Amino acid sequence: MLDNQRMNATEPAPEGDQPGIDLRTERIRIETERHRIEGMLTLARDGYRSRVSDVLNASERDFITLTDVTVAPLDGGPIELHAYLSLARRHIVFAVAVDDPA
């Protein structure tokens, strides 16, 4: 709950939150056994955790977080839209980067 309150607050982040990290987002598509999920993954601009594979292979994290997400059942059905989604890495069958149309 505290994290959610801090996200909405206008006061600066507490010390130790590394606000100086340069970030970028990349659209990725993930398939699980039942769903095709597409969303934005936040990555470091360069260096440590700057590649999608770095995030997917991070053994210290059980979940990855996506924003601006679409979830489509592989067997058909309505597509769901979500602002935020946490996905357990163990459910990922494959993941690919999605080229944004220019």
ChimeraX commands (.cxc) that place a marker at each C-alpha (Angstrom):
marker #1 position 0.00,0.00,0.00 radius 0.5
marker #1 position 2.85,2.39,0.82 radius 0.5
marker #1 position 4.34,1.91,-2.67 radius 0.5
marker #1 position 1.02,2.80,-4.30 radius 0.5
marker #1 position 0.71,5.91,-2.16 radius 0.5
marker #1 position 4.24,6.96,-3.04 radius 0.5
marker #1 position 3.58,6.47,-6.76 radius 0.5
marker #1 position 0.78,9.02,-6.56 radius 0.5
marker #1 position 2.63,11.46,-4.31 radius 0.5
marker #1 position 4.40,14.53,-5.63 radius 0.5
marker #1 position 7.14,14.43,-3.00 radius 0.5
marker #1 position 10.57,13.08,-4.00 radius 0.5
marker #1 position 11.36,9.39,-3.69 radius 0.5
marker #1 position 13.15,8.32,-0.50 radius 0.5
marker #1 position 16.90,7.97,-0.56 radius 0.5
marker #1 position 17.99,4.59,-1.89 radius 0.5
marker #1 position 15.33,4.58,-4.63 radius 0.5
marker #1 position 17.87,5.50,-7.36 radius 0.5
marker #1 position 15.89,8.19,-9.21 radius 0.5
marker #1 position 18.91,8.90,-11.44 radius 0.5
marker #1 position 18.66,5.62,-13.39 radius 0.5
marker #1 position 18.05,6.26,-17.08 radius 0.5
marker #1 position 15.16,4.02,-18.23 radius 0.5
marker #1 position 13.48,3.11,-21.49 radius 0.5
marker #1 position 10.50,0.96,-22.42 radius 0.5
marker #1 position 10.25,-1.76,-25.02 radius 0.5
marker #1 position 7.08,-3.41,-26.31 radius 0.5
marker #1 position 7.22,-7.19,-25.99 radius 0.5
marker #1 position 4.92,-10.09,-26.81 radius 0.5
marker #1 position 4.76,-13.04,-24.45 radius 0.5
marker #1 position 2.92,-16.31,-24.86 radius 0.5
marker #1 position 1.87,-18.55,-22.03 radius 0.5
marker #1 position 0.07,-21.86,-22.50 radius 0.5
marker #1 position -3.26,-20.01,-22.67 radius 0.5
marker #1 position -2.64,-16.34,-23.54 radius 0.5
marker #1 position -0.81,-13.97,-25.86 radius 0.5
marker #1 position 0.23,-10.94,-23.80 radius 0.5
marker #1 position 1.66,-7.74,-25.24 radius 0.5
marker #1 position 2.86,-4.78,-23.22 radius 0.5
marker #1 position 5.62,-2.36,-22.33 radius 0.5
marker #1 position 8.58,-3.64,-20.32 radius 0.5
marker #1 position 10.74,-1.06,-18.49 radius 0.5
marker #1 position 14.47,-1.57,-18.97 radius 0.5
marker #1 position 17.65,0.29,-18.09 radius 0.5
marker #1 position 18.83,2.44,-21.00 radius 0.5
marker #1 position 22.17,0.60,-21.07 radius 0.5
marker #1 position 24.29,-1.73,-18.96 radius 0.5
marker #1 position 22.80,-3.98,-16.30 radius 0.5
marker #1 position 19.20,-5.04,-17.11 radius 0.5
marker #1 position 19.15,-3.23,-20.45 radius 0.5
marker #1 position 18.06,-6.28,-22.46 radius 0.5
marker #1 position 14.76,-8.17,-22.40 radius 0.5
marker #1 position 16.69,-11.39,-21.82 radius 0.5
marker #1 position 18.30,-9.85,-18.70 radius 0.5
marker #1 position 14.85,-9.35,-17.14 radius 0.5
marker #1 position 13.49,-12.72,-18.25 radius 0.5
marker #1 position 16.52,-14.57,-16.86 radius 0.5
marker #1 position 16.77,-12.69,-13.54 radius 0.5
marker #1 position 16.58,-15.58,-11.09 radius 0.5
marker #1 position 15.99,-13.28,-8.13 radius 0.5
marker #1 position 12.63,-12.17,-9.56 radius 0.5
marker #1 position 9.65,-14.47,-9.94 radius 0.5
marker #1 position 7.47,-11.91,-11.74 radius 0.5
marker #1 position 7.91,-9.43,-14.55 radius 0.5
marker #1 position 5.84,-6.27,-14.74 radius 0.5
marker #1 position 4.28,-4.90,-17.92 radius 0.5
marker #1 position 2.29,-1.73,-18.54 radius 0.5
marker #1 position -0.17,-0.80,-21.32 radius 0.5
marker #1 position -1.08,-4.48,-21.68 radius 0.5
marker #1 position -3.35,-6.50,-23.98 radius 0.5
marker #1 position -4.23,-10.08,-23.04 radius 0.5
marker #1 position -5.70,-12.32,-25.73 radius 0.5
marker #1 position -6.78,-15.92,-25.08 radius 0.5
marker #1 position -5.10,-18.27,-27.56 radius 0.5
marker #1 position -8.34,-20.20,-28.05 radius 0.5
marker #1 position -10.29,-17.05,-28.95 radius 0.5
marker #1 position -12.46,-14.83,-26.85 radius 0.5
marker #1 position -12.44,-11.18,-25.87 radius 0.5
marker #1 position -9.18,-9.26,-25.60 radius 0.5
marker #1 position -8.58,-7.64,-22.21 radius 0.5
marker #1 position -6.80,-4.30,-21.75 radius 0.5
marker #1 position -4.89,-3.54,-18.55 radius 0.5
marker #1 position -2.79,-0.59,-17.44 radius 0.5
marker #1 position -0.58,-2.92,-15.37 radius 0.5
marker #1 position 0.09,-6.65,-15.20 radius 0.5
marker #1 position 2.52,-8.82,-13.22 radius 0.5
marker #1 position 3.29,-12.15,-14.85 radius 0.5
marker #1 position 4.98,-15.12,-13.20 radius 0.5
marker #1 position 8.10,-15.95,-15.22 radius 0.5
marker #1 position 7.46,-19.69,-14.88 radius 0.5
marker #1 position 4.37,-19.34,-17.12 radius 0.5
marker #1 position 6.26,-17.82,-20.05 radius 0.5
marker #1 position 6.58,-20.14,-23.06 radius 0.5
marker #1 position 8.32,-17.53,-25.24 radius 0.5
marker #1 position 8.85,-13.78,-25.52 radius 0.5
marker #1 position 9.77,-11.55,-28.46 radius 0.5
marker #1 position 10.31,-7.86,-29.00 radius 0.5
marker #1 position 7.55,-6.18,-31.01 radius 0.5
marker #1 position 8.55,-3.58,-33.58 radius 0.5
marker #1 position 6.48,-0.43,-33.12 radius 0.5
marker #1 position 5.10,0.80,-36.44 radius 0.5
marker #1 position 6.78,4.08,-37.39 radius 0.5
marker link #1:1,2 radius 0.2
marker link #1:2,3 radius 0.2
marker link #1:3,4 radius 0.2
marker link #1:4,5 radius 0.2
marker link #1:5,6 radius 0.2
marker link #1:6,7 radius 0.2
marker link #1:7,8 radius 0.2
marker link #1:8,9 radius 0.2
marker link #1:9,10 radius 0.2
marker link #1:10,11 radius 0.2
marker link #1:11,12 radius 0.2
marker link #1:12,13 radius 0.2
marker link #1:13,14 radius 0.2
marker link #1:14,15 radius 0.2
marker link #1:15,16 radius 0.2
marker link #1:16,17 radius 0.2
marker link #1:17,18 radius 0.2
marker link #1:18,19 radius 0.2
marker link #1:19,20 radius 0.2
marker link #1:20,21 radius 0.2
marker link #1:21,22 radius 0.2
marker link #1:22,23 radius 0.2
marker link #1:23,24 radius 0.2
marker link #1:24,25 radius 0.2
marker link #1:25,26 radius 0.2
marker link #1:26,27 radius 0.2
marker link #1:27,28 radius 0.2
marker link #1:28,29 radius 0.2
marker link #1:29,30 radius 0.2
marker link #1:30,31 radius 0.2
marker link #1:31,32 radius 0.2
marker link #1:32,33 radius 0.2
marker link #1:33,34 radius 0.2
marker link #1:34,35 radius 0.2
marker link #1:35,36 radius 0.2
marker link #1:36,37 radius 0.2
marker link #1:37,38 radius 0.2
marker link #1:38,39 radius 0.2
marker link #1:39,40 radius 0.2
marker link #1:40,41 radius 0.2
marker link #1:41,42 radius 0.2
marker link #1:42,43 radius 0.2
marker link #1:43,44 radius 0.2
marker link #1:44,45 radius 0.2
marker link #1:45,46 radius 0.2
marker link #1:46,47 radius 0.2
marker link #1:47,48 radius 0.2
marker link #1:48,49 radius 0.2
marker link #1:49,50 radius 0.2
marker link #1:50,51 radius 0.2
marker link #1:51,52 radius 0.2
marker link #1:52,53 radius 0.2
marker link #1:53,54 radius 0.2
marker link #1:54,55 radius 0.2
marker link #1:55,56 radius 0.2
marker link #1:56,57 radius 0.2
marker link #1:57,58 radius 0.2
marker link #1:58,59 radius 0.2
marker link #1:59,60 radius 0.2
marker link #1:60,61 radius 0.2
marker link #1:61,62 radius 0.2
marker link #1:62,63 radius 0.2
marker link #1:63,64 radius 0.2
marker link #1:64,65 radius 0.2
marker link #1:65,66 radius 0.2
marker link #1:66,67 radius 0.2
marker link #1:67,68 radius 0.2
marker link #1:68,69 radius 0.2
marker link #1:69,70 radius 0.2
marker link #1:70,71 radius 0.2
marker link #1:71,72 radius 0.2
marker link #1:72,73 radius 0.2
marker link #1:73,74 radius 0.2
marker link #1:74,75 radius 0.2
marker link #1:75,76 radius 0.2
marker link #1:76,77 radius 0.2
marker link #1:77,78 radius 0.2
marker link #1:78,79 radius 0.2
marker link #1:79,80 radius 0.2
marker link #1:80,81 radius 0.2
marker link #1:81,82 radius 0.2
marker link #1:82,83 radius 0.2
marker link #1:83,84 radius 0.2
marker link #1:84,85 radius 0.2
marker link #1:85,86 radius 0.2
marker link #1:86,87 radius 0.2
marker link #1:87,88 radius 0.2
marker link #1:88,89 radius 0.2
marker link #1:89,90 radius 0.2
marker link #1:90,91 radius 0.2
marker link #1:91,92 radius 0.2
marker link #1:92,93 radius 0.2
marker link #1:93,94 radius 0.2
marker link #1:94,95 radius 0.2
marker link #1:95,96 radius 0.2
marker link #1:96,97 radius 0.2
marker link #1:97,98 radius 0.2
marker link #1:98,99 radius 0.2
marker link #1:99,100 radius 0.2
marker link #1:100,101 radius 0.2
marker link #1:101,102 radius 0.2
view
